[in-house]
Amino acid sequence: MWHLKQFGTVALPPYNEVHQMDVVPAVSGNVPTLGGGFDRWGNATAPQQFPQAIAAQLTVAEDTKAQTRAAVDVLRSKIGQRNILYRQSLEDCDTGDVQWAYARILSVPVTRQIDQWDSQPVQVGFEQWSNWHGQQHRSWLLDDGYYLDMGLFLDATDDSATLSSSPGTVSVINAGNMPVYDAIVTITAGSAAITALAITCGTVAHWTYSGTINAGDALVVDAGAWSVENDGADAISGFAFGGSHRIPAMLELAPGANSFVVTFTGGSTNSTFDISFWDTYA
């Protein structure tokens, strides 16, 4: 159970909150055929159909009528804006887990009641454009531009590992309840160049890279953007899916433990594997 907490830097009023926050529906895989139908997604997870409507009924109640009006005017001024929408677990409305999603405010209807003097009911219609995100898995700096509410923890450890031998195995935990499709994987060559590379994730993803990653340089595969860069330069020409790649996406991190196997030539004993992603929730 969740309550809506904040939109961008604007705190949402917590009084008499009623909202409809459904799980974003999946896209149907049905392809009509003469024999009935064909499921185009097969055993793969169907993609979700964004955007999704979120309807919130809120009550603004401040110490004075002028403050109440000003708070309502702030909400009205956000019409059409896209920002980060936060929700917080109802287990504890002050310290419960916080998750966030990208959203846009489409409507702010305000119904004035003649006997309503000290508070003002407000409805806010949001358009949700991403899944809900929890803790981020990556190394980060205090000046990265993120809010601490965005699942960032000062004592968190990033998901990185030293590739001291080939093949190297790395276990990555997605603590959410939905697959992650936009992870960023970085392979950094150690004191020697990597001249051949293959990466598998479970039984669903298989990549190969035929180029050379020079000592100290990094190959960055952004699964959400479908981009591959070697030392900052486009390197998609050297990237290919291997024979055991079984999904339409570039990468899928299932909820729970995911096992990466990295096979490489060269790289010495100090090459590294790093992955950046957000735990993802419905």
N, C-alpha and C positions, 0 to 999 in steps of 0.2 A: 504494500500500500504506500502511496506517495502523495505529497502535496506540492503544488507549484510554488517555487520559492523566489525566483528572480528572473528578469529578462534583461540581459546585458548588465548594466549597473543599477537597474531600477528594481528595488525590492517590491514584490507583489504582496498586497494586503492579505494577511492570514485569516481574516475573520469570515465565518460562515461560508467557507470555500466549498463550492460544488464544481466538479469538472468531469468531463468525459474524455478519457485518455486511452483510447483503444490501441491494441497492438496493430502495427502497420500490416495490412493484409499482403499475402503473397500473390504473385502474378500467376494466373492459371496457366498450366502447361498443356491444356487441351487443344489438340489440332484435329478438327473434324475429318474423318475419313469415311470411305464407303462402308467399312466394317464397324464404324462407331466412333472411335476416337483414339488418338495417339498422344501419350504424355511426353512432350518434348524435353522435359527435365530429367526423365528417367529416375535414377537413384540419387541424383544430385539435389541439393537444397534449392528450391525455387527462389528467385530474387523477390524482394519486397517492392511494393508499388507505392513510391513516394510521389507527391506529398500526401500527408495524412492530417485530417482536421483534428484539432484539440479545442474543445469549448470549455471555457472557465467562467464561472459566476463568482464574483468577488465582492466584498463589502469594504469600502474605504471608510475608515473611522479615525480621525485625528483629534487632537486636543481642542482645536478651535474650528469654526466653520471656514475660516480663511485657509487654514492648513488642509482641511478636507478638500476644498475646491482646488487648491494647488496640486495635491496628490492626484486628483482625477485628471487635471489638465496635463500632468506629466504623462499619464497613461495614454491620453488621447493624442499627445504629440508623437507617439511612437508608431502611429498608423503607417503601414507599408514598410516598416523597417525590418531588416533581417539581422538577427543577433543570436546570442547563445541563451537558450531557455534552460533553467535549472529546476530540478525536482529533488525533494529530500524525503528520505524514508520516514514514515509515520511512527516507526519504533520509538523515536525520540526526535521531536520537531526541532530541537536545538542542536543536537549532536549526531543525528542520524546520517547515514551515507548520502552523499550528494552525487547525482548524475546529471549529465547535460546533453542537449541535442541542439542542432541548428534549427531555427524556426523564424517565421515571419508573422507579424501581426497584420491580419486582414481586416478586422472589424473591432470597434469599441463602442457598441451600443450602450447608451446610458438612459435609464428610465427614471424620471424624477417623480417621486410621490409627494403629494401636497403636504402630508403630515410627517415627512422625513426631514428632520432638521440637523441631526448630529452625525449622520452617516449617509453614505451614498452607495447603493448597489451599482455594480459595473459588470458588464460582460465583456470578455476578451476572446476573440476568435483567432487562434493560432493556426499556422500551416507548418507542420513538422517536416523537415527536409533531411533528417538523418536518424539513425538509431540512437538510443541513449548510450552514452559513454560513461564508463567508470574510471578506474585508475589507469593512468598512462604508464606504459612500459618503455622507458628510454632514459638516457642521461639528459639532464636539463640544467640550465643556469637560471639564477634569480632574475635576470633581465631578458628572459625569453619572450615576455609579453603575455604570459598565461596568468590567470587567476589561480590562487591556491585551491579554490572550490572545484577546479576542473580536474580533480583526481590526482593532484600532484602532492607528493609527500617528501619532506626534506630528508627522511631517512630511507627512502626507497632505493632499491638497487636495480640498475638497468639490466636487461636481458642480453648479456654479452658473454662470450666464452673464447678462450684461447684455443686455437686449432693446432695442438702440438703434434698431431700425427694425422695421417689420412688412411681411412676415413675417420672423421670426427663426428660425434653425436652430441646434439644439443637439445635439451628438453625445454619447451616453452609452454607456459600455462596461460590460457585465456580463461580468466575467472568469471567471465560473463556467461550468459545463457544463449547467445547468438553467435554464429560464425563471424569472423573478422575477414574482410576481403581487401582491406587497404593498408596492410602492414608494409613497412619499408625494411628491406633486408640489406645489410651492408657487409661486404667481405673486404677486409683490409689485408693486403699482402704484408708479410713480415719483412725480415731482413733479406729475403730473396724473392724474385718475381714468381707469381703463380702463372703457369703456362697452360693449364687445363683445369676446368672446374665443372663439377656436377653437384646439384643439390636436390634432395628429395624431402618432402614433408609428408610423413605417413605414407598412405597408399594413394594419395590423390594428386599430389603436385610433383613434378619432375622437371628440373631446368638443367640446361647445359650452357656453358660459355666457352667459346673457342678462341677468344682473344687473350692477350697477355695483360695481367695486372702487375705493373711494375712495383718493386719494393717500396713500401710506404704508401702506395696509392690504394684507392678504394673503388670497388665496384658496387654501385647502389642500384638496387632493383625496387622500384616503387610500384607495388601491385595495384594500388588504387588508380594511379595515373597511367599505368601500362608503360612505364618508362624505364630505361636502363642507361646508366651513365658510368663511364670509367674515367676517374680523375676529373670529373666535371664535364666531360664531353660525351655526346650521344654515342652509345655503343650497342644499340638494338640489333645491328647487323650481325654481331657475334653471339647473340642470345637465341636459344631455341628451346622448344618444349621437348622433353625426352619421351621415350616410348611408353612410359607408365603414367604420363599425365592424363588425368581422367575427368577434369572439371572444366567448365567453360571459362571460369575465372583464372587469373594468373596464379593466385594463391588463396587457400582457405585455411584459417586457423579455427578448428572446431572448438566448442566449449570444452574445457578441461585440458589435459596434457597433449601436446603435439611434439612429435619427435622429428627433428631435422637431422639428416645425414649429409655431411659435406665431404665430398671426395675431390682431392686436388693434387696437382703435380707442382712441386716447387714450394715456395712460401716459407721455407725453413720451419722452425718449431714455434714461431711467435706470431703467426697470422691470427686474425680475429674474426669472429662472427658476431654481428649485432643486429637486433631487430627492434623496431619501434612500432607500437600500436596501442590502441585503447581497448580495455575490456569492454565488450559490447553487449547491450541488453535490449530486450524487446520492451 
